[in-house]
């Protein structure tokens, strides 16, 4: 293992031990307004969403953008469907069929809200392992119907503040803070190239928290279109800013999701006059396939630091995911065990399974799932994360991240064209995030 806690069993032999915690306060006024609106417009009574009798199906939803000009995560809903096939072939969850709904949010706020409304309409007891940058559109709908959001990708700050959110990783906050800490000692000026979106606006202070914690100056914030087909101008600007003749070469940090590869194509062409400038990024913006496609050891990623949430894909802790893909998603190129979205979805469903197990023969509904989590249920993920338990009194509540319970990141580096571990074990970014200016 890579410094994680010992692997815990996730067998259905019984519920996990509980340690009681004070239940969270009432929902915000805005959520209650949305709740009233949903009740009037959709015929849904808040708190009664998503019930399952002793043998009725358990309905959940997983959404992600697909077939868009920006970041796409088709592997997340595809993995969710494969998980359902596997579970149902073995008799379901506690003898109940798992019904997985999927939805395409098209990287669009209107469609993200439509996905959430469909989850309400079809009585989903939870939204699991999903990806969307439009939290302001979908969270009010889920909060109004009191549907828990478990294991979102961690793109937006709302995922770490909403009382209905149960994140399994530290999202962009932990990735950027960890990356900044790693670059502080090795880089001259740092330029962050990020999407010109609301979600992108949240990134600079997180990277800066890591840089400043290491005694480095803040990064230069460079906005870019998230759906551009070329980044020649942005690459030229970033490289000109890093320049030459400095004590330390500068670093360019593109965090553009699927468009990071497009940026690097432009960056490679513009880099000839600035050979010393390095790159760094986060998993989700680059993986081994991206490194290979860019030229491997001779490409622009060589020597780049990359932060991720979980152990490398070669870790034995991923054997269960690989077995599922081999048995239920073989031949589906969308489902890649090395993809951070697929990995997060696997962990989200692992958490949900333990929640259902903890309920025994009782009702599985949005309310009972939420209560189990709010009452202090602790879940293990087989060593992929620390054991998880959500409260509103964790260390990062004071800086606006009350739901961020796993601030660990792993640090990898591209060496001879391969993503390998840069250090043993995980790095806890809690203290760095406590100094982040994210107000």
Helices and strands as residue ranges (DSSP letters): H 29-42, E 58-64, H 74-89, E 98-104, H 109-121, E 126-128, H 135-145, E 148-150, G 157-160, E 165-166, H 171-183, E 190-195, H 198-201, H 204-213, E 220-224, H 232-242, E 251-255, G 257-259, H 260-270, G 271-273, E 278-282, H 288-293, G 296-298, E 305-308, G 316-318, H 319-328, H 340-358, H 366-374, G 397-399, E 408-415, E 418-421, E 427-428, H 430-434
